[in-house]
Amino acid sequence: MGPRRRTWLALAVVAVAGYLSHWIFQSGHRAFGCASPPARARNLWTTFTGYRPVARWAIVGLLALLAVGVVLALTRWALNPIRALTATVSRLGPQNLGERVPVAGDSDEATVLAVELNRMMDRLAAGYEGQRSFAANASHELRTPLAVQRALIEVGMSAPLTTDQMELLTRQLLETNERNERLIEGLLVLSESERGLVGTAPQRLDHITQTVVDRHVDLAEQAKVNLHADVSPRTVMGEAVLLERLVTNLVQNAIKYNQSGGCVRVQVSDAPALRVTNTGPLVSTEDVPALFEPFRRHSGTRIDHSGGAGLGLTIVRSIAQAHGGNVGATAGRDGGLEVEVFMPPA
């Protein structure tokens, strides 16, 4: 039984007790020796005042204690479901996030509160599990290149190397170190974007996008990908550095996950604020949401160690949300991906 029903029942008990008292008072005229209620009341008051002061105070104190005791007992009984919720919530912690508050069949406030608490615990459990998975993946991604670096150094120390071997070893160490730098930089940007914006100012998204596109023309030519930009004036509130990172990640991904002779089209407009479309391998609709998860890519669960850090679209989503917007992606019918970023106007 929920608190609401218990409260109504307690009020009903008080009402019945009051009615019985009234009935006893009304029907007790013979005992009081008079017929009318005012006369009985005056007779009762005369009898009461005839007692000694100590006796009168004792009677008043006993009646007050009885009333307080009845009210406290009824209140405690009515709030028993809330205490049950409190006991369950007090046991919750990182080690038992799977525990849930029992939900009664009654449709009252306690049931609604229990349902909302369980939903909150579901969100907390999902977030906590996501953090654990992220930490485990980040540790793995950092450990692998460190192991490669150690192996290369041990090879260099095991025997004298020729000039060509030393050059090859040095180049491999530099590539591994660059990947570590990209991963750490991505983690820092992701942390900064998830912390929120410290200060915002009107930013011309079209100017930022055009600058990023111009900077990636050579990279697109090397990959034999045609890069096109169609920008219209668009102003958003935000941080220029994070917005530039958002556009850069989308353009780099569009060029990297493409095909020879393919194309990348970058558009800035009112709605969506930014759209990046590319050609490339076929992507199933079911795989699209996973592309925004950390250390995920289309061709496998983990990132390709020869490529980026696997945080590109994760950072894009985090930056978009920090600016009060959102991001979505749609798989192309003939391959490739269309990513749309929505942001409120300045």
ABEGO torsion letter per residue (X at the ends): XBAAAAAAAAAAAAAAAAAAAAAAAAAAAAAAGBABAAAAAAAAAAAAAABBAAAAAAAAAAAAAAAAAAAAAAAAAAAAAAAAAAAAAAABBAABAABBBBBBABBBAAAAAAAAAAAAAAAAAAAAAAAAAAAAAAAAAAAAAAAAAAAAAAAAAABBBBAAAAAAAAAAAAAAAAAAAAAAAAAAAAAAAAAEBABBBBBBAAAAAAAAAAAAAAAAAAAGBBBBBBBBBBBBBEBAAAAAAAAAAAAAAAAABBBBGBBBBBBBBAOBABBBBBBEBBBBAAAAAAAABBGBBAAEABBBAABBAGAAAAAAAAAAAAAGBBBBBBBBAAEEBBBBBBBBBX
